[in-house]
């Protein structure tokens, strides 16, 4: 969707146009869910957060400012829902001890034809610290521009570029770690 279409969609959302909300949901729902699933690593949590995200979108759409970047706004809401859930989960000791007994972290479902590289990439992403995972998911998986991703994370573009660089290096190390270190010793 180009800038003019997005501006018109934002204007329609501000007027409370339910058809516009359906268009936004259709355009972004799968991406938002995938983002939440990769962050939460649990389908049940991602489903709840996805629903909460869209309830917030519907509730607050009429307060959008002219020129709002829809992708940045939507991913910010989703990220904030995830962060709230994490804070809550950290305080709920009963739930944490229950989850530790049986719940395995899960990532997004992989296609049956997903190659070894895709599986390795998903595992490497899961092993990264949250700050690195968020940056890589927003840019590499969701296709946000650096400016949009910086807005989602609430940081300046330069800080975002630095975080992205560190995240890419950490991902590379996770993917190539032992092989690269062995090659350096041999070479």
FENUR-V740419 format. One record per pair of residues at least 12 apart in sequence whose C-alpha atoms are under 8 Angstrom apart, sorted by the first residue. I is the first residue (numbers start at 1). J is the second residue. If there is no record, write none. Layout:
i->[I;I]
j->[J;J]
//
This chain:
i->[6;6;7;7;7;10;10;10;10;10;11;13;13;13;14;14;14;14;15;16;16;21;25;28;31;32;32;32;32;33;33;33;34;35;35;35;36;36;36;36;36;37;37;38;38;38;39;39;39;39;40;41;41;41;41;41;42;42;42;42;43;43;43;49;49;49;50;52;53;53;53;53;56;57;57;69;71;71;72;72;72;72;72;73;75;76;76;76;79;107;107;120;121;124;124;124;125;127;128;128;131;131;132;132;132;132;132;132;133;135;135;135;135;135;136;136;136;146;146]
j->[69;70;66;67;68;64;66;67;68;70;66;61;62;64;61;62;63;64;62;61;62;58;54;71;142;50;74;75;78;46;47;50;108;137;138;142;49;50;78;79;82;107;108;107;108;126;82;130;133;134;82;105;106;107;108;126;104;105;106;107;106;107;108;78;81;82;78;81;74;77;78;81;77;74;77;148;144;148;144;148;149;151;152;152;152;151;152;153;152;122;126;175;175;171;174;175;171;174;170;171;163;167;163;164;166;167;168;170;167;149;160;163;164;167;164;167;168;160;161]
//
